[in-house]
Amino acid sequence: MLTLTPTAVLEKQPDSGPEVFAVIGGKKVFLPAEAKYVMQDRRGLWYYSTRKPRPKEGDWTPNKTSIACRNEAGYVRALKTDTERQWLETCQRTVRMISGEAGSRRPADD
């Protein structure tokens, strides 16, 4: 039996480490610290990668990880949204924030 492990969390900030997120479908999606880019494929599924992806043979390069989240019913599913833009225009950089003293936040250095 195949078991999916969540790779992202919706709307809930992680407890420790840098805050790495992207806004997908109007929701804040918190990602692992190594995620630098997010992109959508032709089917509407979302992925993240550690390096800038390039298109290859009608899709993004194979060095990507699917974004899987726990839904309202508690099941882990791949993050899928309607395709509003062409898939080549969906690649975006993640936002990286770190917490400082007295609850302040600032952008993280790459």
Buried (B, 14 or more C-beta within 10 A) or exposed (E): EEEEEEBBBBEEEBEEEEBBBBEBBEEBBBBBEEBBBBBBBEEBBBBBBEEEBEEEEEBBBEEBBBBBBBEEEEEEEBBBBEBEEEBEEBBEEBBBBBBEEEEEEEEEEE
